[in-house]
Amino acid sequence: MRKDSEFSNVLEECLERLLRNGETVEQCLERHPEQSTELEPLLRTALDVRKASAIEPSAEFKARARYQFHLAMTESKPARRLWGWVFRQRWQKAAAIILVVLLAGSGMAVATYHSMPGELLHPVRLTAEEMWLAQTSPGIARAEIHRELAARRVEEIVYLAEREDRSAKIERVTQRLYYHLATIESLAAAERVLAMTPGEVTPLSTPDTAAVEKHDAVPQAVAGVEDIGEIGPEGPQGPAGPAGPPGRITLTGLTRAGARDARWIQFRATLKQQEAAHLADLRNLLPVVPESARAALLTAIAVAEAGYERAIEALEQAREP
Amino acid sequence: MQDEQNLVHRAQQGDQEAFAELYESHFDRIFRYVALRVGNRMEAEDITQEVFLKAVRSIRSFKWKGIPFSAWLFRIARNEVIDSLRKKSRQPTVPLSELPPIPVSSSGNPHPLVKHEVDVDQLRAAIRQLTEAQQEVISLRFSAELSIAEVASIMGKSEGAVKSLQHGGIIALRRILSKGGDNEKG
């Protein structure tokens, strides 16, 4: 029994070295020559098990799960335990909301809008952002707000990096930037799920946005969809091809799907432009930023690059059939 | 550890960014663990999603007493897996082929398994022949990449007991795979 226990310890020591430190089986065996005959087959089996365990979640599932997770977080309002703390937190939020309302239209509202991290009015601005997001339903409208807020976060990083060593603040703003971009990715993934519902599979690759906006013809992108929306006074009509009658199709059903496509296409294009501009802005700072803030800035660049790329990729997949 | 403690504290106060960070750092490992245990991708996806939704709902109940947050999260996952396995214990087994194939090495050949005679499906099927406790240890240790101490904390066992289960599990796997190879030869 004792011998078994000793061998279990040796095996575990070798596994730790193999799995975590990247040692080879041969190196482990050299450390324990007296047990090498018994150890070797077990270590090789353990390595095979690890390879068989390399099961990665699909990108689509990750995006869908992330979206659900964000929704759950938004819906979950933690109850505070300490009443004093509750009062303080709620009071602060209420004060911020009152300030936002009172300041609307005044010069202070402008000051709040332009406030930067570390400034007195900045928490008010962040609260206003939360209110703004909370009042917007999930979808393209919320994605637009997150895009604007991501742009704002990059402005804040540039502001902080140009002034003094504020690496801790840059890191916090970078986390918010990540949050905005990850939410765009999640919203795009949810859009893909919506796009897969029957009657609304509309590939992004063949848009005819002008036609959608005019409502005078069915765009190619949605031709073939069974639901044609409301029927005009001239009577029922199928999806209108080039030879079809110019019937009145209002903005319901398929035209609404086409209009939604158009907005997402525009959104993706804008996000791509924003990505290029933001990465350039952040990279231009590298030569001038103090050494102490360099690491935080490099992290911000990496987060921005990965976040934008993932969001754009999710948008590109969003309306693919 | 200090960073994670800080993140958990912030998440408990409703900081969504902190919770999102915790989510990102644990998501893949939870999925791998669940997938290896249940052997079905779609079911693993549902369970993984449920684990994190439960975590959102109950994070305030987590108390930092030296037990890592990951152990708490894996306990939720383990309970979900156990519930799921109980529910389908009398149902037919789902083909393991739904899981992805074994990664291919740089040489272009699949990584060699035991004596080059078993493939990844065989290995996963072999894991399912172990005792529940051995499967648990093997999944937590090799797919979730947790330490012996973490596995012990999740399973409520001593580290010595977990090492022993790991030892017994690997020996049993070796035996099952060798037997399978012999059968194929014969």
HADDOCK unambig.tbl for C-alpha pairs under 7 A between the chains (distance, minus, plus):
assign (segid A and resid 5 and name CA) (segid B and resid 164 and name CA) 6.94 0.50 0.50
assign (segid A and resid 8 and name CA) (segid B and resid 163 and name CA) 5.80 0.50 0.50
assign (segid A and resid 8 and name CA) (segid B and resid 164 and name CA) 5.93 0.50 0.50
assign (segid A and resid 8 and name CA) (segid B and resid 167 and name CA) 5.78 0.50 0.50
assign (segid A and resid 9 and name CA) (segid B and resid 163 and name CA) 6.97 0.50 0.50
assign (segid A and resid 12 and name CA) (segid B and resid 163 and name CA) 6.75 0.50 0.50
assign (segid A and resid 42 and name CA) (segid B and resid 170 and name CA) 6.23 0.50 0.50
assign (segid A and resid 42 and name CA) (segid B and resid 171 and name CA) 6.58 0.50 0.50
assign (segid A and resid 45 and name CA) (segid B and resid 114 and name CA) 6.26 0.50 0.50
assign (segid A and resid 45 and name CA) (segid B and resid 170 and name CA) 6.86 0.50 0.50
assign (segid A and resid 45 and name CA) (segid B and resid 174 and name CA) 6.34 0.50 0.50
assign (segid A and resid 46 and name CA) (segid B and resid 170 and name CA) 6.59 0.50 0.50
assign (segid A and resid 48 and name CA) (segid B and resid 113 and name CA) 5.54 0.50 0.50
assign (segid A and resid 49 and name CA) (segid B and resid 142 and name CA) 6.93 0.50 0.50
assign (segid A and resid 50 and name CA) (segid B and resid 142 and name CA) 5.12 0.50 0.50
assign (segid A and resid 50 and name CA) (segid B and resid 143 and name CA) 6.39 0.50 0.50
assign (segid A and resid 51 and name CA) (segid B and resid 102 and name CA) 6.97 0.50 0.50
assign (segid A and resid 52 and name CA) (segid B and resid 102 and name CA) 6.15 0.50 0.50
assign (segid A and resid 52 and name CA) (segid B and resid 120 and name CA) 5.47 0.50 0.50
assign (segid A and resid 52 and name CA) (segid B and resid 123 and name CA) 6.91 0.50 0.50
assign (segid A and resid 52 and name CA) (segid B and resid 124 and name CA) 6.88 0.50 0.50
assign (segid A and resid 53 and name CA) (segid B and resid 32 and name CA) 6.82 0.50 0.50
assign (segid A and resid 53 and name CA) (segid B and resid 36 and name CA) 6.49 0.50 0.50
assign (segid A and resid 53 and name CA) (segid B and resid 142 and name CA) 6.58 0.50 0.50
assign (segid A and resid 53 and name CA) (segid B and resid 143 and name CA) 4.86 0.50 0.50
assign (segid A and resid 54 and name CA) (segid B and resid 32 and name CA) 6.95 0.50 0.50
assign (segid A and resid 54 and name CA) (segid B and resid 143 and name CA) 6.59 0.50 0.50
assign (segid A and resid 55 and name CA) (segid B and resid 32 and name CA) 5.40 0.50 0.50
assign (segid A and resid 55 and name CA) (segid B and resid 100 and name CA) 6.73 0.50 0.50
assign (segid A and resid 56 and name CA) (segid B and resid 28 and name CA) 6.79 0.50 0.50
assign (segid A and resid 56 and name CA) (segid B and resid 32 and name CA) 6.45 0.50 0.50
assign (segid A and resid 57 and name CA) (segid B and resid 28 and name CA) 6.71 0.50 0.50
assign (segid A and resid 57 and name CA) (segid B and resid 31 and name CA) 6.68 0.50 0.50
assign (segid A and resid 65 and name CA) (segid B and resid 49 and name CA) 5.99 0.50 0.50
assign (segid A and resid 69 and name CA) (segid B and resid 53 and name CA) 6.43 0.50 0.50
assign (segid A and resid 72 and name CA) (segid B and resid 53 and name CA) 6.56 0.50 0.50
assign (segid A and resid 72 and name CA) (segid B and resid 56 and name CA) 6.97 0.50 0.50
assign (segid A and resid 73 and name CA) (segid B and resid 16 and name CA) 6.64 0.50 0.50
assign (segid A and resid 73 and name CA) (segid B and resid 56 and name CA) 6.33 0.50 0.50
assign (segid A and resid 76 and name CA) (segid B and resid 57 and name CA) 6.66 0.50 0.50
assign (segid A and resid 78 and name CA) (segid B and resid 13 and name CA) 6.75 0.50 0.50
assign (segid A and resid 78 and name CA) (segid B and resid 14 and name CA) 5.96 0.50 0.50
assign (segid A and resid 175 and name CA) (segid B and resid 17 and name CA) 6.70 0.50 0.50
assign (segid A and resid 176 and name CA) (segid B and resid 17 and name CA) 6.82 0.50 0.50
assign (segid A and resid 179 and name CA) (segid B and resid 17 and name CA) 6.23 0.50 0.50
